[in-house]
């Protein structure tokens, strides 16, 4: 199967117009967000904090899912990645240090415990 490239003037113009339309529509959206940013901010301030947190959580589902999928991809490290995630998500605080640190510590300890190196 060969790949053909079309370097004709019409293809170049069509590509340029597509990019220009994309940039223009993005610029219009950014200008609208800028103009109505204070209104949107006031709207979110008026909403209950739980609802704003739920909206933010729904917006981050894809990011969290992709991160978990990447962390769980290597079968050997799967359990340690899960321990790290669960401890971090728990929100535990010890000695004034937050859960992100303790999640890394727990995952770092879980890996050699679950998969000790072979002696010899």
QUIVEN-V321596 format. One record per backbone hydrogen bond with DSSP energy under -1.0 kcal/mol. NH is the residue of the N-H (numbers start at 0). CO is the residue of the C=O. E is the energy in kcal/mol with one decimal. If there is no record, write none. Layout:
[[NH,CO,E] [NH,CO,E]]
This chain:
[[11,7,-2.1] [12,8,-2.6] [13,9,-2.4] [14,10,-2.2] [15,11,-2.4] [16,12,-2.7] [17,13,-2.1] [18,14,-2.3] [19,15,-2.7] [20,16,-2.7] [21,17,-2.2] [22,18,-2.7] [23,19,-2.6] [24,20,-2.7] [25,21,-2.1] [26,22,-2.6] [27,23,-2.4] [28,24,-2.1] [29,25,-2.6] [30,26,-2.3] [31,27,-2.4] [32,28,-2.5] [33,29,-2.3] [34,30,-2.6] [35,31,-2.5] [39,35,-2.5] [40,36,-2.7] [41,37,-2.5] [42,38,-2.3] [43,39,-2.5] [44,40,-1.9] [45,41,-1.8] [46,42,-1.2] [51,47,-1.9] [52,48,-2.4] [53,49,-2.2] [54,50,-2.4] [55,51,-2.5] [56,52,-2.5] [57,53,-2.4] [58,54,-2.0] [59,55,-1.3] [63,59,-2.8] [64,60,-2.8] [65,61,-2.5] [66,62,-2.3] [67,63,-2.6] [68,64,-2.5] [69,65,-2.2] [70,66,-2.2] [71,67,-2.3] [80,76,-2.2] [81,77,-2.2] [82,78,-2.6] [83,79,-2.4] [84,80,-2.4] [85,81,-2.8] [86,82,-2.5] [87,83,-2.1] [88,84,-2.9] [89,85,-1.3] [93,96,-1.6] [96,93,-2.2] [101,97,-1.4] [102,98,-2.5] [103,99,-1.7] [104,100,-2.3] [105,101,-2.8] [106,102,-2.5] [107,103,-2.5] [108,104,-2.1] [109,105,-2.3] [110,106,-1.8] [112,108,-1.3] [113,109,-2.7] [114,110,-1.9]]
